[in-house]
Amino acid sequence: MARKSGSDPAKLATDAMWLWAESWYVIAMRSWMIMAGDPRAQREANLMVAEKVRAAAELSFMAMTGSLGVGDKAVERTIEHVGRKVTANRRRLSKGK
């Protein structure tokens, strides 16, 4: 059966793998900050929870309005949406400020 989607499965898999790797880095940085008793740890923990709630609400809205698309396109757009946030966190946490 021919694929009806224009999405490349290998690209989706690669994008998902990079999202996983970058997410792991952010989780490790935040965990280390909390375990080490960094003065920023409480703020970071609060930010972490708030970001999850906000991202879930945004993705829910996108799904309800159809802006995510369907099938592979929805997966691609979800990875892009979450990936931008994870990348921003990685950059912020890497600065060490």
Secondary structure, 3 states (H helix, E strand, C coil): CCCCCCCCHHHHHHHHHHHHHHHHHHHHHHHHHHHCCCCCHHHHHHHHHHHHHHHHHHHHHHHHHCCCCCHHHHHHHHHHHHHHHHHHHHHHHHHCC
